[in-house]
């Protein structure tokens, strides 16, 4: 069986029974699931104080399970970045560990890429994707199957539908990125991976379109977008319009970025704080091809 460890590197697990349900469901998919000893630790809004969460990261790295899946995101990894033993985590990747997650996990994943070129996986987390009650929709089948196939080495490509205007686009490059807010917080730090000629993917939650636009402009003005072959925009969910928007929204923000950047910005990637979500190989070299409005990312 494939070993899978659940650990808590950021926000606190608010409902332990939900984590136990997620573990049960993951076992039902054929994984040998273990809970890190500090997975249910609590310190204010965090899953244990900084020292506890740092120890958990290093403990998981030393154990080198096949899969290290975060219980949830939230906030907390930024506090740990300067203290993480990146070589220690890198050795776990060399031994076969796949660090899986998204949202706040973007900081860890980009740190792995920046400090040693180590790959990881953008994919589901325990509480976000495997603990929903059946009444609330249960486990999304696409999310589940994509994750299982990716971890089994069977997934070689994902596809989605985008807007018109990109037919014939082809690109090859390193796939990287994650949560837009987290990426913005890493820019200018030692934990920022300087990727040129890459394919950047972005998503976010609870961020009004003007905040999304501002962060995208930050990446544009810092020269990041110009160094990419394409930008894939995932889902920017759970924001609320206000009366002063007067029709301003995500489409407006994206249109403005397209007017100032020559890098193709493709919408529609099924990833973010949504169901379903695909699983993506961060740090891997991928091929992007668009036929009509159909997009294929293959690795």
Kinemage of the C-alpha trace (Angstrom):
@kinemage 1
@onewidth
@group {chain A} dominant
@subgroup {mainchain}
@vectorlist {calphas} color= white
{ca unk a 1} P 0.000 0.000 0.000
{ca unk a 2} L 1.025 3.600 -0.589
{ca unk a 3} L 1.827 5.382 2.669
{ca unk a 4} L 0.124 8.737 3.246
{ca unk a 5} L 0.747 10.976 6.252
{ca unk a 6} L -1.657 13.727 7.287
{ca unk a 7} L 0.013 16.648 9.056
{ca unk a 8} L -0.998 20.193 10.022
{ca unk a 9} L 1.492 22.888 8.917
{ca unk a 10} L -0.767 25.940 9.062
{ca unk a 11} L -4.334 26.455 10.331
{ca unk a 12} L -5.876 24.535 13.220
{ca unk a 13} L -8.110 21.523 12.649
{ca unk a 14} L -11.399 22.839 14.009
{ca unk a 15} L -13.317 19.567 13.943
{ca unk a 16} L -11.291 16.426 14.710
{ca unk a 17} L -14.151 14.094 13.641
{ca unk a 18} L -13.949 15.595 10.145
{ca unk a 19} L -10.264 14.703 9.943
{ca unk a 20} L -11.009 11.158 11.077
{ca unk a 21} L -13.638 10.907 8.322
{ca unk a 22} L -11.123 12.149 5.751
{ca unk a 23} L -8.582 9.567 6.943
{ca unk a 24} L -11.205 6.817 6.688
{ca unk a 25} L -12.094 7.824 3.146
{ca unk a 26} L -8.449 7.951 2.093
{ca unk a 27} L -7.929 4.472 3.536
{ca unk a 28} L -10.914 3.376 1.488
{ca unk a 29} L -9.032 4.530 -1.612
{ca unk a 30} L -6.212 2.133 -0.790
{ca unk a 31} L -3.792 4.426 1.043
{ca unk a 32} L -2.049 3.438 4.256
{ca unk a 33} L -2.957 6.543 6.247
{ca unk a 34} L -1.131 7.799 9.343
{ca unk a 35} L -1.854 10.917 11.393
{ca unk a 36} L 1.159 12.928 12.492
{ca unk a 37} L 1.217 13.098 16.325
{ca unk a 38} L 0.683 16.873 16.222
{ca unk a 39} L -2.048 16.872 13.563
{ca unk a 40} L -4.662 17.986 16.113
{ca unk a 41} L -2.468 20.416 18.074
{ca unk a 42} L -3.923 23.856 18.815
{ca unk a 43} L -2.436 27.289 19.438
{ca unk a 44} L -4.765 30.205 18.729
{ca unk a 45} L -5.687 29.889 15.037
{ca unk a 46} L -2.731 27.619 14.305
{ca unk a 47} L -2.292 23.847 14.320
{ca unk a 48} L 0.157 24.109 17.179
{ca unk a 49} L 2.658 26.889 17.845
{ca unk a 50} L 5.423 27.570 15.346
{ca unk a 51} L 7.858 25.136 16.974
{ca unk a 52} L 5.282 22.326 16.991
{ca unk a 53} L 4.401 22.812 13.323
{ca unk a 54} L 8.054 23.097 12.305
{ca unk a 55} L 8.846 19.876 14.149
{ca unk a 56} L 5.923 18.209 12.387
{ca unk a 57} L 7.264 19.256 8.970
{ca unk a 58} L 10.710 17.888 9.758
{ca unk a 59} L 9.265 14.731 11.323
{ca unk a 60} L 7.257 13.990 8.180
{ca unk a 61} L 10.298 14.723 6.011
{ca unk a 62} L 12.445 12.309 8.038
{ca unk a 63} L 9.790 9.577 7.796
{ca unk a 64} L 9.526 10.173 4.027
{ca unk a 65} L 6.067 8.693 3.391
{ca unk a 66} L 5.008 8.237 -0.210
{ca unk a 67} L 2.556 11.130 0.207
{ca unk a 68} L 2.597 14.027 2.677
{ca unk a 69} L -0.861 15.618 2.590
{ca unk a 70} L -1.731 18.700 4.619
{ca unk a 71} L -4.880 18.526 6.701
{ca unk a 72} L -5.754 22.071 5.618
{ca unk a 73} L -4.293 25.429 4.641
{ca unk a 74} L -5.301 28.681 6.287
{ca unk a 75} L -2.288 30.652 7.458
{ca unk a 76} L 0.943 29.692 9.169
{ca unk a 77} L 3.609 28.481 6.770
{ca unk a 78} L 4.950 31.984 6.152
{ca unk a 79} L 6.043 32.050 9.799
{ca unk a 80} L 8.145 28.923 9.264
{ca unk a 81} L 9.880 29.602 5.951
{ca unk a 82} L 13.113 31.035 7.362
{ca unk a 83} L 13.463 28.123 9.813
{ca unk a 84} L 12.660 25.172 7.567
{ca unk a 85} L 15.563 22.834 6.862
{ca unk a 86} L 15.066 22.777 3.103
{ca unk a 87} L 17.776 20.164 2.542
{ca unk a 88} L 15.943 17.900 4.969
{ca unk a 89} L 12.722 18.299 3.015
{ca unk a 90} L 14.617 17.906 -0.234
{ca unk a 91} L 15.977 14.549 0.899
{ca unk a 92} L 12.418 13.361 1.510
{ca unk a 93} L 11.533 14.234 -2.094
{ca unk a 94} L 14.595 12.322 -3.286
{ca unk a 95} L 13.357 9.346 -1.257
{ca unk a 96} L 10.000 9.537 -3.012
{ca unk a 97} L 7.787 11.793 -0.888
{ca unk a 98} L 5.191 13.787 -2.783
{ca unk a 99} L 4.140 16.906 -0.842
{ca unk a 100} L 0.519 17.604 -1.799
{ca unk a 101} L -1.681 20.616 -1.138
{ca unk a 102} L -2.607 24.127 -2.240
{ca unk a 103} L -3.599 27.505 -0.759
{ca unk a 104} L -1.175 28.245 2.128
{ca unk a 105} L 0.859 25.205 1.014
{ca unk a 106} L 1.973 27.327 -1.935
{ca unk a 107} L 4.659 28.769 0.365
{ca unk a 108} L 6.085 25.321 1.070
{ca unk a 109} L 5.863 24.195 -2.533
{ca unk a 110} L 7.558 27.287 -3.915
{ca unk a 111} L 10.194 27.022 -1.179
{ca unk a 112} L 10.965 23.464 -2.291
{ca unk a 113} L 11.362 24.730 -5.848
{ca unk a 114} L 13.442 27.771 -4.846
{ca unk a 115} L 15.831 25.983 -2.485
{ca unk a 116} L 16.592 22.884 -4.497
{ca unk a 117} L 14.424 22.622 -7.575
{ca unk a 118} L 12.346 19.967 -5.840
{ca unk a 119} L 8.924 19.069 -7.283
{ca unk a 120} L 5.636 18.769 -5.430
{ca unk a 121} L 1.965 18.369 -6.294
{ca unk a 122} L -0.829 20.912 -6.325
{ca unk a 123} L -3.766 18.841 -5.218
{ca unk a 124} L -6.383 18.134 -2.575
{ca unk a 125} L -6.105 18.420 1.182
{ca unk a 126} L -7.767 16.237 3.792
{ca unk a 127} L -10.361 18.579 5.280
{ca unk a 128} L -11.077 20.592 2.166
{ca unk a 129} L -11.684 17.649 -0.108
{ca unk a 130} L -12.233 14.415 1.821
{ca unk a 131} L -14.299 15.404 4.870
{ca unk a 132} L -17.448 16.914 3.373
{ca unk a 133} L -20.605 15.215 4.591
{ca unk a 134} L -22.689 13.332 2.069
{ca unk a 135} L -25.401 15.964 2.561
{ca unk a 136} L -22.934 18.639 1.417
{ca unk a 137} L -21.818 16.678 -1.615
{ca unk a 138} L -19.331 14.235 -0.141
{ca unk a 139} L -16.083 13.599 -1.989
{ca unk a 140} L -15.989 15.036 -5.491
{ca unk a 141} L -15.380 12.192 -7.940
{ca unk a 142} L -13.175 14.160 -10.345
{ca unk a 143} L -10.992 15.459 -7.512
{ca unk a 144} L -10.709 11.969 -6.029
{ca unk a 145} L -9.979 10.125 -9.260
{ca unk a 146} L -7.502 12.697 -10.525
{ca unk a 147} L -5.585 12.546 -7.233
{ca unk a 148} L -5.547 8.743 -7.101
{ca unk a 149} L -4.361 8.486 -10.704
{ca unk a 150} L -1.679 11.129 -10.164
{ca unk a 151} L -0.322 9.391 -7.071
{ca unk a 152} L -0.394 6.062 -8.897
{ca unk a 153} L 1.662 7.457 -11.776
{ca unk a 154} L -1.211 7.006 -14.218
{ca unk a 155} L -2.149 10.637 -14.756
{ca unk a 156} L -0.212 12.165 -17.638
{ca unk a 157} L -2.404 15.087 -18.690
{ca unk a 158} L -5.351 17.263 -17.695
{ca unk a 159} L -7.623 19.299 -19.915
{ca unk a 160} L -10.035 22.179 -19.599
{ca unk a 161} L -12.004 24.647 -21.683
{ca unk a 162} L -10.905 28.278 -21.961
{ca unk a 163} L -12.088 31.422 -23.746
{ca unk a 164} L -11.823 31.865 -27.484
{ca unk a 165} L -8.752 33.532 -28.924
{ca unk a 166} L -5.941 31.110 -28.072
{ca unk a 167} L -6.394 28.455 -30.761
{ca unk a 168} L -3.040 27.048 -31.863
{ca unk a 169} L -1.118 28.201 -28.808
{ca unk a 170} L 1.656 25.764 -27.883
{ca unk a 171} L 4.228 26.099 -25.138
{ca unk a 172} L 6.676 24.032 -23.126
{ca unk a 173} L 7.987 24.985 -19.727
{ca unk a 174} L 8.133 24.340 -16.022
{ca unk a 175} L 4.728 24.359 -14.340
{ca unk a 176} L 4.728 26.392 -11.160
{ca unk a 177} L 2.613 28.773 -9.085
{ca unk a 178} L -0.330 28.419 -6.733
{ca unk a 179} L -2.288 30.794 -4.561
{ca unk a 180} L -1.913 34.335 -5.891
{ca unk a 181} L -1.803 36.017 -2.474
{ca unk a 182} L 0.853 33.600 -1.244
{ca unk a 183} L 2.964 34.133 -4.365
{ca unk a 184} L 2.775 37.885 -3.884
{ca unk a 185} L 4.006 37.487 -0.316
{ca unk a 186} L 7.044 35.486 -1.508
{ca unk a 187} L 8.176 37.931 -4.187
{ca unk a 188} L 11.531 39.430 -3.237
{ca unk a 189} L 12.274 36.798 -0.568
{ca unk a 190} L 14.793 33.910 -0.687
{ca unk a 191} L 11.834 31.565 -1.030
{ca unk a 192} L 10.797 32.870 -4.447
{ca unk a 193} L 11.607 30.497 -7.340
{ca unk a 194} L 12.966 32.477 -10.258
{ca unk a 195} L 11.373 30.574 -13.136
{ca unk a 196} L 11.946 31.752 -16.678
{ca unk a 197} L 10.073 30.368 -19.666
{ca unk a 198} L 7.608 28.653 -17.363
{ca unk a 199} L 3.876 28.087 -17.288
{ca unk a 200} L 2.461 29.854 -14.249
{ca unk a 201} L -0.849 28.880 -12.690
{ca unk a 202} L -2.781 31.035 -10.199
{ca unk a 203} L -5.885 30.798 -8.000
{ca unk a 204} L -7.335 32.500 -4.914
{ca unk a 205} L -10.322 32.710 -2.588
{ca unk a 206} L -12.170 35.506 -0.789
{ca unk a 207} L -10.298 38.129 -2.817
{ca unk a 208} L -12.291 40.822 -4.593
{ca unk a 209} L -11.320 41.242 -8.274
{ca unk a 210} L -9.580 44.551 -7.573
{ca unk a 211} L -7.255 42.706 -5.178
{ca unk a 212} L -6.672 40.023 -7.811
{ca unk a 213} L -5.904 42.728 -10.365
{ca unk a 214} L -3.510 44.476 -7.988
{ca unk a 215} L -1.584 41.274 -7.298
{ca unk a 216} L -1.444 40.375 -10.979
{ca unk a 217} L -0.155 43.862 -11.729
{ca unk a 218} L 2.499 43.375 -9.070
{ca unk a 219} L 3.708 40.250 -10.884
{ca unk a 220} L 3.536 42.111 -14.186
{ca unk a 221} L 5.420 45.153 -12.913
{ca unk a 222} L 8.065 42.923 -11.323
{ca unk a 223} L 8.664 41.315 -14.715
{ca unk a 224} L 7.385 37.903 -13.649
{ca unk a 225} L 4.597 37.592 -16.211
{ca unk a 226} L 6.832 38.664 -19.079
{ca unk a 227} L 9.230 35.826 -18.277
{ca unk a 228} L 6.484 33.182 -18.631
{ca unk a 229} L 5.241 31.487 -21.779
{ca unk a 230} L 1.678 31.376 -20.480
{ca unk a 231} L -0.378 32.067 -17.367
{ca unk a 232} L -3.222 29.724 -16.419
{ca unk a 233} L -5.888 31.287 -14.247
{ca unk a 234} L -7.750 28.872 -12.004
{ca unk a 235} L -10.769 29.707 -9.894
{ca unk a 236} L -11.058 32.967 -7.935
{ca unk a 237} L -13.935 32.015 -5.708
{ca unk a 238} L -16.091 33.237 -2.802
{ca unk a 239} L -15.789 36.982 -3.420
{ca unk a 240} L -18.766 39.314 -3.196
{ca unk a 241} L -19.539 42.266 -5.457
{ca unk a 242} L -20.278 45.657 -3.906
{ca unk a 243} L -22.463 48.493 -5.258
{ca unk a 244} L -19.469 50.664 -6.169
{ca unk a 245} L -18.193 47.997 -8.583
{ca unk a 246} L -20.669 49.202 -11.224
{ca unk a 247} L -20.025 46.192 -13.416
{ca unk a 248} L -16.360 45.798 -12.514
{ca unk a 249} L -15.478 42.140 -11.964
{ca unk a 250} L -13.000 39.412 -12.754
{ca unk a 251} L -13.508 39.787 -16.487
{ca unk a 252} L -12.626 43.478 -16.191
{ca unk a 253} L -9.510 42.736 -14.175
{ca unk a 254} L -8.329 40.051 -16.586
{ca unk a 255} L -9.034 42.260 -19.608
{ca unk a 256} L -6.880 44.987 -18.109
{ca unk a 257} L -3.991 42.585 -17.527
{ca unk a 258} L -4.263 41.388 -21.097
{ca unk a 259} L -4.030 44.999 -22.264
{ca unk a 260} L -0.694 45.556 -20.526
{ca unk a 261} L 0.923 42.103 -20.758
{ca unk a 262} L 1.774 40.182 -23.914
{ca unk a 263} L 1.894 36.858 -22.063
{ca unk a 264} L -1.189 34.735 -22.838
{ca unk a 265} L -3.602 34.611 -19.872
{ca unk a 266} L -5.895 31.597 -20.127
{ca unk a 267} L -8.908 31.214 -17.858
{ca unk a 268} L -10.810 28.084 -16.861
{ca unk a 269} L -8.227 25.895 -15.132
{ca unk a 270} L -10.233 23.658 -12.735
{ca unk a 271} L -8.163 24.348 -9.665
{ca unk a 272} L -8.544 26.415 -6.520
{ca unk a 273} L -10.839 26.484 -3.499
{ca unk a 274} L -13.499 24.683 -5.517
{ca unk a 275} L -14.840 21.249 -6.389
{ca unk a 276} L -13.756 19.667 -8.613
{ca unk a 277} L -10.030 20.319 -8.768
{ca unk a 278} L -7.365 18.532 -10.761
{ca unk a 279} L -3.946 17.458 -9.472
{ca unk a 280} L -0.941 19.184 -11.032
{ca unk a 281} L 2.818 18.380 -10.985
{ca unk a 282} L 4.545 21.516 -9.721
{ca unk a 283} L 8.100 21.859 -10.920
{ca unk a 284} L 7.576 19.417 -13.785
{ca unk a 285} L 8.161 20.337 -17.398
{ca unk a 286} L 4.844 20.269 -19.206
{ca unk a 287} L 3.496 20.832 -22.686
{ca unk a 288} L 0.582 23.188 -23.204
{ca unk a 289} L -1.535 22.941 -26.340
{ca unk a 290} L -4.745 24.747 -27.277
{ca unk a 291} L -7.080 23.520 -30.007
{ca unk a 292} L -10.070 25.735 -30.448
{ca unk a 293} L -11.069 26.378 -26.854
{ca unk a 294} L -9.795 23.058 -25.526
{ca unk a 295} L -6.591 23.198 -23.477
{ca unk a 296} L -4.358 20.223 -22.718
{ca unk a 297} L -1.520 20.175 -20.187
{ca unk a 298} L 0.624 17.058 -20.571
{ca unk a 299} L 3.713 15.828 -18.727
